[in-house]
Amino acid sequence: MDRGRLRIYLGAAPGVGKTYAMLAEGRRRAARGTDLVVGFVETHGRVHTAELLDALEIVPRRTLAYRGAEFTELDAEAVIARAPRVALIDELAHTNVPGSRNAKRWQDVEEILEAGIDVITTVNVQHLESVNDVVEQITGTVQRETLPDEVVRRADQVELVDMSAEALRRRMAHGNVYPPEKIDAALSNYFRVGNLTALRELALLWLADKVDEQLDRYRADHGIAGTWEARERVVVALTGGAESETLIRRASRIAARTKGADLFAVHVIRGDGLTGTRPDRLARQRDLVESVGGTYHQVVGDDVPKALLEFARAVNATQLVLGVSRRNRFAQALFPGVGVATTALSGSIDVHMVTHERAHRGLRRRRATEAGLPLRRRLAGFVLALLGLPLLSYVLTELRSTFSLPVDIMFFLAGIVGVALAGGMWPALIAAVIGSVLLNYYFTPPVHTLTIAQHENLVALGVFLLVAAAVSGVVDFAARRSREATRLGADAEVLFTLAGNVLRGERALDALLQRLRETFGLDSVTFLERVPGALPAPGGHGATAGWKVIAAVGGRPCSVPEEADTEIPVNDDLALALRGSPPNAGDRRILEAFATQAAAALEQQRLEAEAERARPLEAVNRMRTALLNAVSHDLRTPLASAKAAVENLGNTEIHRTHEERAELTDTAARSLDRLDRLVADLLDMSRLQAGALEMAARPLALDEVVPRVLDDLGPEGHDVTVQISADLPEVEADPLLLQRVLANLIRNALRYNPPGQHVLVTAGAIRGRVELRVADRGPGVPAADHDRVFLPFQRLSDRDDHTGPGLGLALALALTEAMGGELVPEDTPGGGLTMIISLPRTARTDRS
């Protein structure tokens, strides 16, 4: 069964019209005869939205009981059983009520999509995991309901429902979003113009990245190599020389002129003389590129202009920044240079030639010999052999009376060495043949004939040919060795850059595949693994063997190795599939190294996943071990005190006064109370570790919660002073859990507070949060130990009255974080410790 298609309406904030747009699309499809149902839609009392539900089939919701109340959720099973063509499901990031089939609604949607049903849904940008912290910084509000970005990126269509900040605020003021009692608070807090504008920009930029991905996929699928100027992308070419820093800064300013432009820096590794770049200089330039918001890349190519333009077109670049040639003007007259050649071939890409202090001053490094020697040098060797040796013959003929035959032979041998140095073995061999003929004809008696009269002359010509051939072979051998060394140097630079990418924190496997694709100019790279239990087909990796894609970058991924232009097997179960120009034999070695590293990266990734899964178990095991160690003393102490008091009360042989009996009864009650609190803390900590603690947050007034806590503390509460204003904003919290947190913090403060001193409880509003402070005047805790106070079963004091297994503060921290708050310690001015509870405030400010 084919997977259903997912369409998402993305909004910058509540009220922009996502649900309305979704329902309008549903009505249009239903009018065209599409089998469509409403899986879940929340109208929030908006009349116009509710009107669109008329005439649409609604699948009944599932009702769940939680903490004495009933809630309704999406019934994914009922939608799948109904099997419509399209389902409308609102609020993709919603967190389901505990006890539901899945924790998140997007997981329900995944099941519906797997059943082959198309889904149309909605989500706000603030619910995306990648921008959650940015939204909190902008609005001061913590978004507890989030979903992974990848869920939205995998959608077949993402449509932005956009509205200006002013228009949305007008909708709010007209009562089209929230009920009247919430409008003023919303407009003055979350829905301020600045907040809405920033959220709108976040949504636009996030969607722009999604559109870029779709565009790249479309261009790759259709083989489009030309530049589409849909978005400015600036590529700067780095030689590794000192002038590269100037080019990077210039390219950064060009990219900055267009907000949202991308900056790419690329270094071409070549084998004809510019491969001696110092790695430390490239590393500094890489850091500079990343500091200005760009990305660094390396590609291999002997033809630098072609390699640069291939990379620029692959990233759909619109502008290319090059440095003016370092060659002097005489060298430029003979060989125009990379800039001129790149400009001539650039097509629709704008090329910027940037001057710098090293321009026209010449190259500092000696150019290395290229493997096989370039064509122009071989041609120069042939020309020198065909023209130079006859010219040498003419000169020596004019000087016949001056030099003897051995001297003439030495001159010809020097000429052939020159040809070998210029053009390699084959021009030198041809020069040796031509030279031997010329020597025989013009200088060996009898002259002007090809006859050799003396044996000495025959031997001399033979030695001449042997020496010429030997010199030619040595020069050619040196050139080949130079090519191998240069190629290995290029491979080392590629692997150096690759290692840097992994060490800089990139996901190892994805980074390997992406750098492999960029380095060799491939269309796509796919890492495949054989499905467990599938047997290899006869003859190796067969199409029927059953493979799955582990990771892929570029255009169309390969589903089996046989679809690739080049297959690099790692072992019987892993293979690297490449689409694009087949690599040469020299490249295959480094490709095999990439494949081996990819296998190692996959193994490391899986080990890290296993370690991540084992980490909670390790924490639970540490908790269990510490609990067993604590139980031996901390549970026995109050139990023993209570038991001794009860046994004394039950002893009829001893006559006790009324006051003595009351004291024993009080001792037993206090010991049992302490034991009860300890057991309750242990149970709550266990529930938190298991993720089974129930929580129901609602608006709370702190001036009503704190007195209840003091009443529960009994006589201990008389030593607490409370200073909380009645007009303090309400907080969003669970009342029972907040009371537990406060009780633990106040008891801890009372335990260390000096006699006659009161614990002070104060509160105040800061931006979108409310801070509740519990301050004591005790010995305090060193700043270095502030984090340790929250560790279970920690004792940071030697006081005799410090009883219990140290769970109070650990439990208080865990409960506070479960409610979306923060708990931090700080020193009390004048001595002591202050515990600060920071909780999110509600949007409602009217507490009448």
KACOR-V227226 format. One line per field, one symbol per residue. phi: phi as a letter, one per 40 degrees, with the letter a starting at -180 (. if undefined). Layout:
phi = ???
This chain:
phi = .ccccbbbcbbcacgchcccccccccccccccgccbbccabbcfgcccccccccgbcbcdcccbcafgbbbbbdccccccccfccbbcbcfccccccdhccbcbcccccdcccccgbcbbabacccccdcbccccccccgbccccbacdcccccccabbccbacccccccccccgcbbcdcbccccccbcccdcdccccccdcccccccccdcccccccccbgccccbccacbbbbcbcgcccccccccccccccccbcgccbbbbbccbbbhbccccccccccccccdcccgcbbabbbacccdccccccccccfcbbbbbccdcccccccccbdhcccccccbcgcccbbcbcacccgcgcccccccccgfcdcccccccccccbccdccccccccbdccbcddccccccccccdcccccbgccdccccccccccccccbbccccgbccbcbcdcccccccdcccccccccccccccccccccccccccccccccccccccchccdcccdcccccccbgccabbbbbccdgccccdghcbcccgbbccaabgcccccbdccccbbbccacbbabbbbhcccccccccccccdcccccccccccccccccccccccccccccccccccccdbccccccccccccccccccccbcbccccccccccccccccccccccccccccccccccgbccabcacbbccbcddccccccgdccccbbbbbccccccbcaccccccccccccccccccbccdgcbcbbbaacbfcbbbbbbbbbccgbddcbdccccccgcbbabccccbgcgcdcccccccccccgbbbbcaccdghhbbbbcbbcccccbcbc
